[in-house]
Amino acid sequence: PVVTRGSTYPTAGGEALKLDLAAPAGGGPHPAVVLFHGGAWMMGGRGDLAPFLPEIAAKGYVVASASYRLAPKHRFPAQIDDA
């Protein structure tokens, strides 16, 4: 798989939101999976899921692990808006 880390997908609330992307080698199209880390909207990061990206891409999926703004600095529903 081809893995790209740290691409900005939008900027929200003054923060650049990043995502990591993995794709199968070769041409597509491929089905896609988007992952959001756990942490009760308050902790964690997209890197928590990094080991899973190549595994999922090896099964024929494009997979993205996306970050979102964390509470309490950013009040709910900022996290949903980011997703």
PDB file of N, CA, C and O in Angstrom:
ATOM      1  N   PRO A   1       0.820  -1.216   0.000  1.00  0.00           N
ATOM      2  CA  PRO A   1       0.000   0.000   0.000  1.00  0.00           C
ATOM      3  C   PRO A   1       0.855   1.267   0.000  1.00  0.00           C
ATOM      4  O   PRO A   1       2.009   1.258   0.429  1.00  0.00           O
ATOM      5  N   VAL A   2       0.267   2.339  -0.485  1.00  0.00           N
ATOM      6  CA  VAL A   2       0.897   3.654  -0.481  1.00  0.00           C
ATOM      7  C   VAL A   2       0.281   4.452   0.659  1.00  0.00           C
ATOM      8  O   VAL A   2      -0.938   4.611   0.712  1.00  0.00           O
ATOM      9  N   VAL A   3       1.112   4.959   1.578  1.00  0.00           N
ATOM     10  CA  VAL A   3       0.627   5.678   2.756  1.00  0.00           C
ATOM     11  C   VAL A   3       1.120   7.122   2.700  1.00  0.00           C
ATOM     12  O   VAL A   3       2.305   7.379   2.485  1.00  0.00           O
ATOM     13  N   THR A   4       0.185   8.069   2.900  1.00  0.00           N
ATOM     14  CA  THR A   4       0.500   9.491   2.978  1.00  0.00           C
ATOM     15  C   THR A   4       0.037   9.985   4.343  1.00  0.00           C
ATOM     16  O   THR A   4      -1.104   9.740   4.734  1.00  0.00           O
ATOM     17  N   ARG A   5       0.903  10.671   5.064  1.00  0.00           N
ATOM     18  CA  ARG A   5       0.559  11.106   6.418  1.00  0.00           C
ATOM     19  C   ARG A   5       0.555  12.637   6.508  1.00  0.00           C
ATOM     20  O   ARG A   5       1.383  13.320   5.904  1.00  0.00           O
ATOM     21  N   GLY A   6      -0.407  13.149   7.285  1.00  0.00           N
ATOM     22  CA  GLY A   6      -0.402  14.559   7.641  1.00  0.00           C
ATOM     23  C   GLY A   6      -0.904  15.529   6.601  1.00  0.00           C
ATOM     24  O   GLY A   6      -0.483  16.686   6.596  1.00  0.00           O
ATOM     25  N   SER A   7      -1.794  15.101   5.715  1.00  0.00           N
ATOM     26  CA  SER A   7      -2.375  16.020   4.731  1.00  0.00           C
ATOM     27  C   SER A   7      -3.485  16.837   5.401  1.00  0.00           C
ATOM     28  O   SER A   7      -4.300  16.293   6.147  1.00  0.00           O
ATOM     29  N   THR A   8      -3.508  18.139   5.130  1.00  0.00           N
ATOM     30  CA  THR A   8      -4.580  18.976   5.666  1.00  0.00           C
ATOM     31  C   THR A   8      -5.830  18.751   4.842  1.00  0.00           C
ATOM     32  O   THR A   8      -5.790  18.830   3.614  1.00  0.00           O
ATOM     33  N   TYR A   9      -6.959  18.467   5.518  1.00  0.00           N
ATOM     34  CA  TYR A   9      -8.197  18.309   4.757  1.00  0.00           C
ATOM     35  C   TYR A   9      -9.089  19.522   4.849  1.00  0.00           C
ATOM     36  O   TYR A   9      -9.556  19.943   3.791  1.00  0.00           O
ATOM     37  N   PRO A  10      -9.390  20.145   5.988  1.00  0.00           N
ATOM     38  CA  PRO A  10      -9.795  21.545   6.006  1.00  0.00           C
ATOM     39  C   PRO A  10      -9.086  22.227   7.160  1.00  0.00           C
ATOM     40  O   PRO A  10      -8.307  21.609   7.885  1.00  0.00           O
ATOM     41  N   THR A  11      -9.368  23.505   7.318  1.00  0.00           N
ATOM     42  CA  THR A  11      -8.992  24.243   8.509  1.00  0.00           C
ATOM     43  C   THR A  11     -10.291  24.641   9.185  1.00  0.00           C
ATOM     44  O   THR A  11     -11.190  25.171   8.533  1.00  0.00           O
ATOM     45  N   ALA A  12     -10.400  24.392  10.484  1.00  0.00           N
ATOM     46  CA  ALA A  12     -11.626  24.697  11.219  1.00  0.00           C
ATOM     47  C   ALA A  12     -11.268  25.321  12.555  1.00  0.00           C
ATOM     48  O   ALA A  12     -10.374  24.835  13.248  1.00  0.00           O
ATOM     49  N   GLY A  13     -11.948  26.381  12.919  1.00  0.00           N
ATOM     50  CA  GLY A  13     -11.692  27.022  14.202  1.00  0.00           C
ATOM     51  C   GLY A  13     -10.246  27.434  14.384  1.00  0.00           C
ATOM     52  O   GLY A  13      -9.736  27.435  15.504  1.00  0.00           O
ATOM     53  N   GLY A  14      -9.576  27.786  13.292  1.00  0.00           N
ATOM     54  CA  GLY A  14      -8.184  28.205  13.361  1.00  0.00           C
ATOM     55  C   GLY A  14      -7.178  27.074  13.431  1.00  0.00           C
ATOM     56  O   GLY A  14      -5.981  27.327  13.572  1.00  0.00           O
ATOM     57  N   GLU A  15      -7.636  25.821  13.336  1.00  0.00           N
ATOM     58  CA  GLU A  15      -6.731  24.667  13.368  1.00  0.00           C
ATOM     59  C   GLU A  15      -6.769  23.928  12.035  1.00  0.00           C
ATOM     60  O   GLU A  15      -7.836  23.706  11.463  1.00  0.00           O
ATOM     61  N   ALA A  16      -5.595  23.552  11.554  1.00  0.00           N
ATOM     62  CA  ALA A  16      -5.515  22.709  10.362  1.00  0.00           C
ATOM     63  C   ALA A  16      -5.794  21.273  10.785  1.00  0.00           C
ATOM     64  O   ALA A  16      -5.073  20.714  11.612  1.00  0.00           O
ATOM     65  N   LEU A  17      -6.825  20.685  10.227  1.00  0.00           N
ATOM     66  CA  LEU A  17      -7.154  19.284  10.516  1.00  0.00           C
ATOM     67  C   LEU A  17      -6.405  18.404   9.529  1.00  0.00           C
ATOM     68  O   LEU A  17      -6.354  18.692   8.333  1.00  0.00           O
ATOM     69  N   LYS A  18      -5.834  17.341  10.041  1.00  0.00           N
ATOM     70  CA  LYS A  18      -4.978  16.476   9.226  1.00  0.00           C
ATOM     71  C   LYS A  18      -5.597  15.100   9.065  1.00  0.00           C
ATOM     72  O   LYS A  18      -6.441  14.675   9.854  1.00  0.00           O
ATOM     73  N   LEU A  19      -5.154  14.422   8.023  1.00  0.00           N
ATOM     74  CA  LEU A  19      -5.537  13.024   7.857  1.00  0.00           C
ATOM     75  C   LEU A  19      -4.370  12.238   7.299  1.00  0.00           C
ATOM     76  O   LEU A  19      -3.496  12.775   6.619  1.00  0.00           O
ATOM     77  N   ASP A  20      -4.382  10.957   7.605  1.00  0.00           N
ATOM     78  CA  ASP A  20      -3.439   9.998   7.040  1.00  0.00           C
ATOM     79  C   ASP A  20      -4.238   9.136   6.080  1.00  0.00           C
ATOM     80  O   ASP A  20      -5.372   8.759   6.375  1.00  0.00           O
ATOM     81  N   LEU A  21      -3.657   8.825   4.942  1.00  0.00           N
ATOM     82  CA  LEU A  21      -4.364   8.111   3.886  1.00  0.00           C
ATOM     83  C   LEU A  21      -3.515   6.946   3.402  1.00  0.00           C
ATOM     84  O   LEU A  21      -2.306   7.083   3.211  1.00  0.00           O
ATOM     85  N   ALA A  22      -4.153   5.805   3.208  1.00  0.00           N
ATOM     86  CA  ALA A  22      -3.467   4.640   2.640  1.00  0.00           C
ATOM     87  C   ALA A  22      -4.322   4.106   1.505  1.00  0.00           C
ATOM     88  O   ALA A  22      -5.547   4.050   1.605  1.00  0.00           O
ATOM     89  N   ALA A  23      -3.665   3.717   0.432  1.00  0.00           N
ATOM     90  CA  ALA A  23      -4.367   3.196  -0.738  1.00  0.00           C
ATOM     91  C   ALA A  23      -3.671   1.936  -1.223  1.00  0.00           C
ATOM     92  O   ALA A  23      -2.457   1.794  -1.078  1.00  0.00           O
ATOM     93  N   PRO A  24      -4.443   1.021  -1.800  1.00  0.00           N
ATOM     94  CA  PRO A  24      -3.828  -0.175  -2.366  1.00  0.00           C
ATOM     95  C   PRO A  24      -2.897   0.209  -3.513  1.00  0.00           C
ATOM     96  O   PRO A  24      -3.115   1.213  -4.190  1.00  0.00           O
ATOM     97  N   ALA A  25      -1.873  -0.584  -3.720  1.00  0.00           N
ATOM     98  CA  ALA A  25      -1.007  -0.385  -4.875  1.00  0.00           C
ATOM     99  C   ALA A  25      -1.817  -0.690  -6.131  1.00  0.00           C
ATOM    100  O   ALA A  25      -2.681  -1.567  -6.118  1.00  0.00           O
ATOM    101  N   GLY A  26      -1.540   0.024  -7.203  1.00  0.00           N
ATOM    102  CA  GLY A  26      -2.255  -0.220  -8.445  1.00  0.00           C
ATOM    103  C   GLY A  26      -3.458   0.692  -8.600  1.00  0.00           C
ATOM    104  O   GLY A  26      -3.757   1.514  -7.735  1.00  0.00           O
ATOM    105  N   GLY A  27      -4.132   0.527  -9.715  1.00  0.00           N
ATOM    106  CA  GLY A  27      -5.260   1.395 -10.044  1.00  0.00           C
ATOM    107  C   GLY A  27      -6.512   1.055  -9.269  1.00  0.00           C
ATOM    108  O   GLY A  27      -6.602   0.011  -8.624  1.00  0.00           O
ATOM    109  N   GLY A  28      -7.474   1.955  -9.344  1.00  0.00           N
ATOM    110  CA  GLY A  28      -8.761   1.794  -8.677  1.00  0.00           C
ATOM    111  C   GLY A  28      -9.851   1.675  -9.717  1.00  0.00           C
ATOM    112  O   GLY A  28      -9.567   1.318 -10.860  1.00  0.00           O
ATOM    113  N   PRO A  29     -11.027   1.948  -9.377  1.00  0.00           N
ATOM    114  CA  PRO A  29     -11.470   2.526  -8.118  1.00  0.00           C
ATOM    115  C   PRO A  29     -11.509   1.494  -6.992  1.00  0.00           C
ATOM    116  O   PRO A  29     -11.564   0.287  -7.227  1.00  0.00           O
ATOM    117  N   HIS A  30     -11.481   2.008  -5.767  1.00  0.00           N
ATOM    118  CA  HIS A  30     -11.514   1.170  -4.571  1.00  0.00           C
ATOM    119  C   HIS A  30     -12.580   1.693  -3.617  1.00  0.00           C
ATOM    120  O   HIS A  30     -12.816   2.901  -3.570  1.00  0.00           O
ATOM    121  N   PRO A  31     -13.227   0.821  -2.859  1.00  0.00           N
ATOM    122  CA  PRO A  31     -14.116   1.303  -1.799  1.00  0.00           C
ATOM    123  C   PRO A  31     -13.279   2.020  -0.738  1.00  0.00           C
ATOM    124  O   PRO A  31     -12.074   1.795  -0.625  1.00  0.00           O
ATOM    125  N   ALA A  32     -13.932   2.878   0.030  1.00  0.00           N
ATOM    126  CA  ALA A  32     -13.205   3.682   1.016  1.00  0.00           C
ATOM    127  C   ALA A  32     -13.739   3.458   2.422  1.00  0.00           C
ATOM    128  O   ALA A  32     -14.912   3.146   2.625  1.00  0.00           O
ATOM    129  N   VAL A  33     -12.829   3.629   3.396  1.00  0.00           N
ATOM    130  CA  VAL A  33     -13.148   3.550   4.814  1.00  0.00           C
ATOM    131  C   VAL A  33     -12.552   4.798   5.467  1.00  0.00           C
ATOM    132  O   VAL A  33     -11.402   5.150   5.207  1.00  0.00           O
ATOM    133  N   VAL A  34     -13.346   5.469   6.324  1.00  0.00           N
ATOM    134  CA  VAL A  34     -12.839   6.612   7.082  1.00  0.00           C
ATOM    135  C   VAL A  34     -12.851   6.229   8.558  1.00  0.00           C
ATOM    136  O   VAL A  34     -13.866   5.770   9.082  1.00  0.00           O
ATOM    137  N   LEU A  35     -11.709   6.424   9.224  1.00  0.00           N
ATOM    138  CA  LEU A  35     -11.569   6.086  10.642  1.00  0.00           C
ATOM    139  C   LEU A  35     -11.449   7.355  11.474  1.00  0.00           C
ATOM    140  O   LEU A  35     -10.745   8.291  11.096  1.00  0.00           O
ATOM    141  N   PHE A  36     -12.139   7.379  12.606  1.00  0.00           N
ATOM    142  CA  PHE A  36     -11.991   8.439  13.597  1.00  0.00           C
ATOM    143  C   PHE A  36     -11.624   7.780  14.912  1.00  0.00           C
ATOM    144  O   PHE A  36     -12.316   6.866  15.362  1.00  0.00           O
ATOM    145  N   HIS A  37     -10.548   8.230  15.531  1.00  0.00           N
ATOM    146  CA  HIS A  37     -10.075   7.645  16.775  1.00  0.00           C
ATOM    147  C   HIS A  37     -11.072   7.867  17.901  1.00  0.00           C
ATOM    148  O   HIS A  37     -11.870   8.803  17.861  1.00  0.00           O
ATOM    149  N   GLY A  38     -11.023   7.005  18.899  1.00  0.00           N
ATOM    150  CA  GLY A  38     -11.829   7.168  20.098  1.00  0.00           C
ATOM    151  C   GLY A  38     -11.160   8.139  21.051  1.00  0.00           C
ATOM    152  O   GLY A  38     -10.086   8.664  20.762  1.00  0.00           O
ATOM    153  N   GLY A  39     -11.789   8.374  22.176  1.00  0.00           N
ATOM    154  CA  GLY A  39     -11.220   9.253  23.184  1.00  0.00           C
ATOM    155  C   GLY A  39     -12.226  10.232  23.748  1.00  0.00           C
ATOM    156  O   GLY A  39     -11.845  11.262  24.306  1.00  0.00           O
ATOM    157  N   ALA A  40     -13.526   9.921  23.608  1.00  0.00           N
ATOM    158  CA  ALA A  40     -14.593  10.739  24.196  1.00  0.00           C
ATOM    159  C   ALA A  40     -14.537  12.185  23.710  1.00  0.00           C
ATOM    160  O   ALA A  40     -14.918  13.093  24.449  1.00  0.00           O
ATOM    161  N   TRP A  41     -14.078  12.413  22.501  1.00  0.00           N
ATOM    162  CA  TRP A  41     -13.929  13.745  21.895  1.00  0.00           C
ATOM    163  C   TRP A  41     -12.864  14.585  22.584  1.00  0.00           C
ATOM    164  O   TRP A  41     -12.671  15.741  22.207  1.00  0.00           O
ATOM    165  N   MET A  42     -12.160  14.042  23.591  1.00  0.00           N
ATOM    166  CA  MET A  42     -11.251  14.854  24.395  1.00  0.00           C
ATOM    167  C   MET A  42      -9.778  14.458  24.298  1.00  0.00           C
ATOM    168  O   MET A  42      -8.917  15.250  24.682  1.00  0.00           O
ATOM    169  N   MET A  43      -9.461  13.278  23.806  1.00  0.00           N
ATOM    170  CA  MET A  43      -8.064  12.853  23.783  1.00  0.00           C
ATOM    171  C   MET A  43      -7.830  11.908  22.608  1.00  0.00           C
ATOM    172  O   MET A  43      -8.765  11.478  21.933  1.00  0.00           O
ATOM    173  N   GLY A  44      -6.576  11.602  22.389  1.00  0.00           N
ATOM    174  CA  GLY A  44      -6.200  10.710  21.300  1.00  0.00           C
ATOM    175  C   GLY A  44      -5.886  11.493  20.037  1.00  0.00           C
ATOM    176  O   GLY A  44      -5.902  12.723  20.017  1.00  0.00           O
ATOM    177  N   GLY A  45      -5.603  10.742  18.993  1.00  0.00           N
ATOM    178  CA  GLY A  45      -5.271  11.364  17.716  1.00  0.00           C
ATOM    179  C   GLY A  45      -5.301  10.354  16.593  1.00  0.00           C
ATOM    180  O   GLY A  45      -5.374   9.147  16.823  1.00  0.00           O
ATOM    181  N   ARG A  46      -5.246  10.861  15.378  1.00  0.00           N
ATOM    182  CA  ARG A  46      -5.337   9.986  14.208  1.00  0.00           C
ATOM    183  C   ARG A  46      -4.204   8.960  14.179  1.00  0.00           C
ATOM    184  O   ARG A  46      -4.366   7.875  13.621  1.00  0.00           O
ATOM    185  N   GLY A  47      -3.072   9.292  14.768  1.00  0.00           N
ATOM    186  CA  GLY A  47      -1.939   8.386  14.809  1.00  0.00           C
ATOM    187  C   GLY A  47      -2.210   7.118  15.599  1.00  0.00           C
ATOM    188  O   GLY A  47      -1.521   6.113  15.425  1.00  0.00           O
ATOM    189  N   ASP A  48      -3.230   7.164  16.481  1.00  0.00           N
ATOM    190  CA  ASP A  48      -3.585   5.968  17.251  1.00  0.00           C
ATOM    191  C   ASP A  48      -3.986   4.817  16.330  1.00  0.00           C
ATOM    192  O   ASP A  48      -3.854   3.648  16.694  1.00  0.00           O
ATOM    193  N   LEU A  49      -4.473   5.152  15.145  1.00  0.00           N
ATOM    194  CA  LEU A  49      -4.957   4.134  14.209  1.00  0.00           C
ATOM    195  C   LEU A  49      -3.958   3.828  13.091  1.00  0.00           C
ATOM    196  O   LEU A  49      -4.252   3.036  12.196  1.00  0.00           O
ATOM    197  N   ALA A  50      -2.783   4.451  13.140  1.00  0.00           N
ATOM    198  CA  ALA A  50      -1.785   4.303  12.076  1.00  0.00           C
ATOM    199  C   ALA A  50      -1.458   2.850  11.724  1.00  0.00           C
ATOM    200  O   ALA A  50      -1.315   2.546  10.540  1.00  0.00           O
ATOM    201  N   PRO A  51      -1.331   1.938  12.694  1.00  0.00           N
ATOM    202  CA  PRO A  51      -0.981   0.569  12.322  1.00  0.00           C
ATOM    203  C   PRO A  51      -2.038  -0.128  11.473  1.00  0.00           C
ATOM    204  O   PRO A  51      -1.729  -1.081  10.758  1.00  0.00           O
ATOM    205  N   PHE A  52      -3.277   0.338  11.545  1.00  0.00           N
ATOM    206  CA  PHE A  52      -4.356  -0.320  10.814  1.00  0.00           C
ATOM    207  C   PHE A  52      -4.446   0.104   9.354  1.00  0.00           C
ATOM    208  O   PHE A  52      -5.001  -0.630   8.535  1.00  0.00           O
ATOM    209  N   LEU A  53      -3.911   1.275   9.012  1.00  0.00           N
ATOM    210  CA  LEU A  53      -4.059   1.771   7.649  1.00  0.00           C
ATOM    211  C   LEU A  53      -3.479   0.832   6.599  1.00  0.00           C
ATOM    212  O   LEU A  53      -4.191   0.473   5.661  1.00  0.00           O
ATOM    213  N   PRO A  54      -2.212   0.414   6.714  1.00  0.00           N
ATOM    214  CA  PRO A  54      -1.675  -0.484   5.692  1.00  0.00           C
ATOM    215  C   PRO A  54      -2.401  -1.826   5.650  1.00  0.00           C
ATOM    216  O   PRO A  54      -2.546  -2.425   4.584  1.00  0.00           O
ATOM    217  N   GLU A  55      -2.855  -2.296   6.812  1.00  0.00           N
ATOM    218  CA  GLU A  55      -3.571  -3.578   6.846  1.00  0.00           C
ATOM    219  C   GLU A  55      -4.885  -3.497   6.073  1.00  0.00           C
ATOM    220  O   GLU A  55      -5.219  -4.404   5.310  1.00  0.00           O
ATOM    221  N   ILE A  56      -5.623  -2.414   6.274  1.00  0.00           N
ATOM    222  CA  ILE A  56      -6.901  -2.245   5.584  1.00  0.00           C
ATOM    223  C   ILE A  56      -6.668  -2.016   4.093  1.00  0.00           C
ATOM    224  O   ILE A  56      -7.383  -2.578   3.263  1.00  0.00           O
ATOM    225  N   ALA A  57      -5.674  -1.195   3.744  1.00  0.00           N
ATOM    226  CA  ALA A  57      -5.374  -0.936   2.334  1.00  0.00           C
ATOM    227  C   ALA A  57      -4.949  -2.211   1.617  1.00  0.00           C
ATOM    228  O   ALA A  57      -5.252  -2.388   0.437  1.00  0.00           O
ATOM    229  N   ALA A  58      -4.258  -3.089   2.310  1.00  0.00           N
ATOM    230  CA  ALA A  58      -3.818  -4.349   1.699  1.00  0.00           C
ATOM    231  C   ALA A  58      -5.006  -5.239   1.334  1.00  0.00           C
ATOM    232  O   ALA A  58      -4.873  -6.152   0.518  1.00  0.00           O
ATOM    233  N   LYS A  59      -6.156  -4.976   1.932  1.00  0.00           N
ATOM    234  CA  LYS A  59      -7.360  -5.745   1.622  1.00  0.00           C
ATOM    235  C   LYS A  59      -8.173  -5.120   0.494  1.00  0.00           C
ATOM    236  O   LYS A  59      -9.265  -5.593   0.179  1.00  0.00           O
ATOM    237  N   GLY A  60      -7.634  -4.035  -0.129  1.00  0.00           N
ATOM    238  CA  GLY A  60      -8.281  -3.448  -1.293  1.00  0.00           C
ATOM    239  C   GLY A  60      -9.077  -2.186  -1.046  1.00  0.00           C
ATOM    240  O   GLY A  60      -9.841  -1.764  -1.915  1.00  0.00           O
ATOM    241  N   TYR A  61      -8.918  -1.566   0.126  1.00  0.00           N
ATOM    242  CA  TYR A  61      -9.653  -0.349   0.456  1.00  0.00           C
ATOM    243  C   TYR A  61      -8.728   0.861   0.484  1.00  0.00           C
ATOM    244  O   TYR A  61      -7.556   0.745   0.844  1.00  0.00           O
ATOM    245  N   VAL A  62      -9.253   2.015   0.107  1.00  0.00           N
ATOM    246  CA  VAL A  62      -8.606   3.278   0.437  1.00  0.00           C
ATOM    247  C   VAL A  62      -9.069   3.591   1.849  1.00  0.00           C
ATOM    248  O   VAL A  62     -10.260   3.484   2.141  1.00  0.00           O
ATOM    249  N   VAL A  63      -8.160   3.974   2.726  1.00  0.00           N
ATOM    250  CA  VAL A  63      -8.523   4.217   4.126  1.00  0.00           C
ATOM    251  C   VAL A  63      -7.906   5.525   4.601  1.00  0.00           C
ATOM    252  O   VAL A  63      -6.733   5.804   4.349  1.00  0.00           O
ATOM    253  N   ALA A  64      -8.722   6.325   5.297  1.00  0.00           N
ATOM    254  CA  ALA A  64      -8.265   7.590   5.857  1.00  0.00           C
ATOM    255  C   ALA A  64      -8.492   7.579   7.364  1.00  0.00           C
ATOM    256  O   ALA A  64      -9.534   7.125   7.838  1.00  0.00           O
ATOM    257  N   SER A  65      -7.518   8.077   8.108  1.00  0.00           N
ATOM    258  CA  SER A  65      -7.650   8.294   9.540  1.00  0.00           C
ATOM    259  C   SER A  65      -7.604   9.800   9.732  1.00  0.00           C
ATOM    260  O   SER A  65      -6.575  10.430   9.492  1.00  0.00           O
ATOM    261  N   ALA A  66      -8.727  10.381  10.167  1.00  0.00           N
ATOM    262  CA  ALA A  66      -8.862  11.831  10.210  1.00  0.00           C
ATOM    263  C   ALA A  66      -8.838  12.363  11.639  1.00  0.00           C
ATOM    264  O   ALA A  66      -9.326  11.718  12.567  1.00  0.00           O
ATOM    265  N   SER A  67      -8.264  13.545  11.793  1.00  0.00           N
ATOM    266  CA  SER A  67      -8.278  14.201  13.094  1.00  0.00           C
ATOM    267  C   SER A  67      -9.502  15.105  13.199  1.00  0.00           C
ATOM    268  O   SER A  67     -10.150  15.429  12.204  1.00  0.00           O
ATOM    269  N   TYR A  68      -9.793  15.497  14.423  1.00  0.00           N
ATOM    270  CA  TYR A  68     -10.874  16.442  14.679  1.00  0.00           C
ATOM    271  C   TYR A  68     -10.482  17.279  15.891  1.00  0.00           C
ATOM    272  O   TYR A  68      -9.612  16.893  16.672  1.00  0.00           O
ATOM    273  N   ARG A  69     -11.131  18.421  16.037  1.00  0.00           N
ATOM    274  CA  ARG A  69     -10.828  19.299  17.168  1.00  0.00           C
ATOM    275  C   ARG A  69     -11.312  18.658  18.468  1.00  0.00           C
ATOM    276  O   ARG A  69     -12.384  18.056  18.520  1.00  0.00           O
ATOM    277  N   LEU A  70     -10.499  18.799  19.512  1.00  0.00           N
ATOM    278  CA  LEU A  70     -10.782  18.133  20.776  1.00  0.00           C
ATOM    279  C   LEU A  70     -11.423  19.075  21.796  1.00  0.00           C
ATOM    280  O   LEU A  70     -11.134  20.271  21.836  1.00  0.00           O
ATOM    281  N   ALA A  71     -12.302  18.498  22.617  1.00  0.00           N
ATOM    282  CA  ALA A  71     -12.887  19.198  23.756  1.00  0.00           C
ATOM    283  C   ALA A  71     -11.877  19.129  24.908  1.00  0.00           C
ATOM    284  O   ALA A  71     -11.028  18.238  24.886  1.00  0.00           O
ATOM    285  N   PRO A  72     -11.917  19.977  25.868  1.00  0.00           N
ATOM    286  CA  PRO A  72     -12.901  21.035  26.056  1.00  0.00           C
ATOM    287  C   PRO A  72     -12.577  22.323  25.315  1.00  0.00           C
ATOM    288  O   PRO A  72     -13.393  23.244  25.305  1.00  0.00           O
ATOM    289  N   LYS A  73     -11.398  22.411  24.689  1.00  0.00           N
ATOM    290  CA  LYS A  73     -11.048  23.627  23.951  1.00  0.00           C
ATOM    291  C   LYS A  73     -12.107  23.935  22.897  1.00  0.00           C
ATOM    292  O   LYS A  73     -12.481  25.094  22.716  1.00  0.00           O
ATOM    293  N   HIS A  74     -12.585  22.923  22.212  1.00  0.00           N
ATOM    294  CA  HIS A  74     -13.600  23.093  21.169  1.00  0.00           C
ATOM    295  C   HIS A  74     -14.867  22.383  21.621  1.00  0.00           C
ATOM    296  O   HIS A  74     -14.889  21.163  21.789  1.00  0.00           O
ATOM    297  N   ARG A  75     -15.906  23.159  21.812  1.00  0.00           N
ATOM    298  CA  ARG A  75     -17.159  22.623  22.343  1.00  0.00           C
ATOM    299  C   ARG A  75     -17.901  21.812  21.291  1.00  0.00           C
ATOM    300  O   ARG A  75     -17.864  22.115  20.098  1.00  0.00           O
ATOM    301  N   PHE A  76     -18.581  20.761  21.777  1.00  0.00           N
ATOM    302  CA  PHE A  76     -19.467  19.974  20.942  1.00  0.00           C
ATOM    303  C   PHE A  76     -20.505  20.919  20.346  1.00  0.00           C
ATOM    304  O   PHE A  76     -21.031  21.756  21.080  1.00  0.00           O
ATOM    305  N   PRO A  77     -20.825  20.833  19.072  1.00  0.00           N
ATOM    306  CA  PRO A  77     -20.620  19.763  18.100  1.00  0.00           C
ATOM    307  C   PRO A  77     -19.452  19.985  17.147  1.00  0.00           C
ATOM    308  O   PRO A  77     -19.494  19.494  16.019  1.00  0.00           O
ATOM    309  N   ALA A  78     -18.402  20.715  17.563  1.00  0.00           N
ATOM    310  CA  ALA A  78     -17.259  20.952  16.678  1.00  0.00           C
ATOM    311  C   ALA A  78     -16.713  19.643  16.116  1.00  0.00           C
ATOM    312  O   ALA A  78     -16.338  19.581  14.945  1.00  0.00           O
ATOM    313  N   GLN A  79     -16.666  18.596  16.943  1.00  0.00           N
ATOM    314  CA  GLN A  79     -16.118  17.314  16.517  1.00  0.00           C
ATOM    315  C   GLN A  79     -16.963  16.696  15.405  1.00  0.00           C
ATOM    316  O   GLN A  79     -16.423  16.148  14.444  1.00  0.00           O
ATOM    317  N   ILE A  80     -18.271  16.783  15.533  1.00  0.00           N
ATOM    318  CA  ILE A  80     -19.173  16.261  14.507  1.00  0.00           C
ATOM    319  C   ILE A  80     -19.025  17.081  13.231  1.00  0.00           C
ATOM    320  O   ILE A  80     -18.991  16.525  12.134  1.00  0.00           O
ATOM    321  N   ASP A  81     -18.937  18.398  13.372  1.00  0.00           N
ATOM    322  CA  ASP A  81     -18.739  19.266  12.203  1.00  0.00           C
ATOM    323  C   ASP A  81     -17.461  18.887  11.451  1.00  0.00           C
ATOM    324  O   ASP A  81     -17.440  18.878  10.220  1.00  0.00           O
ATOM    325  N   ASP A  82     -16.401  18.576  12.195  1.00  0.00           N
ATOM    326  CA  ASP A  82     -15.134  18.200  11.564  1.00  0.00           C
ATOM    327  C   ASP A  82     -15.249  16.895  10.797  1.00  0.00           C
ATOM    328  O   ASP A  82     -14.683  16.750   9.713  1.00  0.00           O
ATOM    329  N   ALA A  83     -15.973  15.959  11.356  1.00  0.00           N
ATOM    330  CA  ALA A  83     -16.160  14.671  10.687  1.00  0.00           C
ATOM    331  C   ALA A  83     -16.993  14.849   9.434  1.00  0.00           C
ATOM    332  O   ALA A  83     -17.262  13.877   8.728  1.00  0.00           O
TER     333      ALA A  83
END
